[in-house]
Amino acid sequence: MMPAQGPALLAGGRFHEAAEAYAQAVRQQPDSAAARVGLARALAAIGDWVAAAAWLSDALRLAPDADDALQLLADLLLTRKQQAQPCRCTCGCWSAPAAARRPTCCMPGSAREHAGVLATAIALYRESLAVNPQLMEAHVDLAGVLWRVQDFEGTLAHARQAVALAPGHAYAQRILGMALLQMNRLEEAERHLRRALELQPDFALAQLDLAFALLLAGRLTEGWKLYESRWADASRSARPPFYQPEAEWPGLQAPLKGKAIAVYAEQGWGDVLQFLRYLPRLQQLAGRVCCVVQAQLVPLVEASFPGVECLAPGRELTVQVHAALLDLPGRFGTTLDDIPAQVPYVRARAGGGARALAGEARAVRRQAAHRARPVRIARAGEQREPRVSAVRVASGDGGLRRALVQPAEGRRRFLGPTPRRTPPDWST
């Protein structure tokens, strides 16, 4: 018999109390798989994923056909990027004919897909469908991995089959919308993506795919607004360490009036180079524009936009507001008629050229690497700090929050709240 208060405590977010209740249930009922699953849920919510995985494994020892335990364990291990483990823990169950009729039989393929072994993942998904062609989840997963190997016709075929099997499932509608988007069939893609969002309004992947469909169709206002949904998935898009929600510039409705603003890169060089075109507009509005980009691009940015100062080793920038570089089109309300089109808008330093620019970038990287070396002890009991890059965000009440960026392979030191995950390397 399960503790009656366990589910209520979990639902109410009282995870430590729930863990105690389920632990007591395990002591009273040593053979209860359900009590172990409940304890694992509570431990996972607390953040102890190792203990949660151990209790789920023990639950499966007692009840090998427990779908909830199997699903939770595989999801937990995949979330922790332990891709090989969910494959091992599910292969035995997947091989049983009865289990192969359940959605959990997709787990071995999913584990291989997350590990990047795409050919094996495709084979495993096909084996699942050979046992049960009506398994919607396998069609969705197979469509996704076929897209990654550029089999777009195969993606579309399995996505259509998924929708035929489960037209009321958000994931089926989204995968079909994504397949049509990749084939530039924008109106059809929009219809299915909007249907996915009707079924699951907070579906971030569907929002992002719909944003791309709208942007490709030239409907920029709605497209850029939806594109900001990418921030909902911290595993895909991460804010820099100095980010503060209240300091993010919302757009033209909040005049900068001489304030200093930091714009920060979040993606690759190509995206950065494309969206740097918005810096001159910011310079017209703000008192000072700072840029946080990859170290290799610092010489190019400072040569192309006089007055723009980039974060670099040994530098400290103080700003009042900040904004993501790829959010600037939406913040400016960009339409097809007013995309900044003055070219060239990037250039090397006078008398420089590509080789000189590359040399400057190498020098910045060497400097960053040098400053990141272990600190030498100056004398007994004293440790000398190296100079580091820092961005200060000044709050409205005159306070400062400082993020120190140690320029070495993503290592950081923070003065302030601990972020949920380590952001990409902004300084090296």
RAPE-V544169 format. One line per field, one symbol per residue. ss: DSSP state (H for helix, E for strand, L for the rest). A space follows every 10 residues. Layout:
ss->???
This chain:
ss->LLLHHHHHHH HLLLHHHHHH HHHHHHHHLL LLHHHHHHHH HHHHHHLLHH HHHHHHHHHH HHLLLLHHHH HHHHHHHHHL LLHHHHHHHH HHHHHLLLHH HLHHHHHHHH HHHHLLLHHH HHHHHHHHHH HLLLLHHHHH HHHHHHHHLL LHHHHHHHHH HHHHHLLLLH HHHHHHHHHH HHLLLHHHHH HHHHHHHHHL LLLHHHHHHH HHHHHHLLLH HHHHHHHHHH HHLLLLLLLL LLLLHHHELL LLLLLLLLLE EEEELLLLHH HHHHHHHHHH HHHHHLLEEE EELLHHHHHH HHHHLLLLEE LLLLLEEEEL EEEEHHHHHH HLLLLLLLLL LLLLLLLLLL LLLHHHHHHH HHHHHHHHHH HLLLLLEEEL LEELLLLLEE EEEELLLLLE EEEEELLLLL LLEELLLLLL LLLLLLLL
